[in-house]
Amino acid sequence: MHLDPEPALFTVLKEDWARQQHARFLKASTIEPRLHLIDRLEVFTGLYPWQWTPADGEAFITHLRSGANPSRMPTARAYEVTITLFVEYLLDRRYRWIDTCRKRFGQAPQVVFHEAN
């Protein structure tokens, strides 16, 4: 058993998502920036993917679109797509992450970006 199970599972989730993308013939030049973005969301929220809510995703994008060097709309949209792809992977019942997260932490991943946001 890990002394700190939340970051351990987060690492496994990202490793498995990377493996799934490699199996789809995506290159490291695509996969690594995606993983970096997922890390950025985790750092920004201070939460793990099974805790993220639509409000967290909205706050992250709002943060990126503000300040001295705001992200442009196409970049922010691409970030939303990347985060959605990661969450869809977690929600895919074939990978059993919903059950794993619910069993270990009492929470399951949920959709972060949807048609209303």
Disulfide bonds with the S-S distance in Angstrom:
none
